[in-house]
Amino acid sequence: MAQSLKTYEDWKHCITVLCGIPLTGPYIEQRLTALRDPANNTTQRFVAMWGEQHRLRVVGWFEQAQQEEAGTNTGSEPSGRTS
């Protein structure tokens, strides 16, 4: 399946729709922590199966998702304004 995951949109669809995993802040942070740790057993298995280049792409996609998620959790009220 990794061959078909060439873009962020493909990856996000796979995670959120096909796998049914919401890209929440805590989930994204957990995955980034693991994927950035070369000593992590899960990361080692990921690299063995999909390769280092794909790991780097996935880290970038999680970072993009983290930025999007952070953007959705800000600005419920304009900054500097009070009710």
C-alpha positions as CSV (number, residue, x, y, z in Angstrom):
1,M,0.0,0.0,0.0
2,A,2.9,2.4,0.6
3,Q,3.5,2.7,-3.2
4,S,0.0,4.2,-3.5
5,L,0.7,6.7,-0.7
6,K,2.7,9.3,-2.7
7,T,0.9,12.4,-1.5
8,Y,-0.3,13.9,1.7
9,E,-3.9,13.7,0.5
10,D,-3.5,9.9,-0.2
11,W,-1.9,9.3,3.2
12,K,-4.5,11.3,5.1
13,H,-7.3,9.5,3.3
14,C,-5.8,6.2,4.2
15,I,-5.3,7.1,7.9
16,T,-8.6,8.9,8.5
17,V,-11.1,7.2,6.1
18,L,-9.8,3.7,5.3
19,C,-8.3,3.1,8.8
20,G,-10.8,5.3,10.7
21,I,-8.1,6.9,12.8
22,P,-8.7,10.6,13.7
23,L,-5.6,12.8,13.4
24,T,-5.8,14.3,16.8
25,G,-3.0,16.2,18.5
26,P,-2.1,13.5,20.9
27,Y,-2.1,10.8,18.2
28,I,0.1,12.8,15.9
29,E,2.5,13.6,18.7
30,Q,2.7,9.9,19.7
31,R,3.5,8.9,16.1
32,L,6.0,11.6,15.5
33,T,7.8,10.7,18.7
34,A,8.0,7.1,17.7
35,L,8.9,7.7,14.0
36,R,11.7,10.2,15.0
37,D,13.3,7.6,17.3
38,P,15.6,5.2,15.4
39,A,15.8,3.0,18.5
40,N,12.0,2.5,18.7
41,N,11.1,-1.1,17.8
42,T,8.0,0.0,15.9
43,T,10.1,2.5,13.8
44,Q,12.7,-0.2,13.1
45,R,9.9,-2.5,11.8
46,F,8.4,0.4,9.8
47,V,11.8,1.1,8.1
48,A,12.4,-2.6,7.5
49,M,9.1,-2.9,5.7
50,W,8.7,0.5,3.9
51,G,12.2,2.0,3.8
52,E,13.8,5.1,5.2
53,Q,12.6,7.4,2.5
54,H,9.0,6.5,3.2
55,R,9.6,7.0,6.9
56,L,10.8,10.5,6.1
57,R,7.8,11.2,4.0
58,V,5.4,10.0,6.7
59,V,7.2,12.1,9.3
60,G,6.6,15.1,7.0
61,W,3.0,14.2,6.6
62,F,2.4,13.9,10.3
63,E,4.1,17.3,10.7
64,Q,1.7,18.7,8.1
65,A,-1.2,17.1,9.9
66,Q,0.0,18.6,13.2
67,Q,0.1,22.1,11.7
68,E,-3.5,21.6,10.3
69,E,-4.7,20.2,13.6
70,A,-3.2,23.2,15.5
71,G,-4.8,25.6,13.1
72,T,-8.2,24.1,13.8
73,N,-7.8,24.5,17.5
74,T,-7.0,28.1,17.5
75,G,-9.1,31.1,17.0
76,S,-12.4,30.1,18.4
77,E,-12.4,33.7,19.5
78,P,-10.3,36.4,17.8
79,S,-7.1,37.0,19.8
80,G,-7.1,40.1,22.0
81,R,-10.9,40.2,22.2
82,T,-12.9,39.6,25.3
83,S,-16.6,39.0,25.6
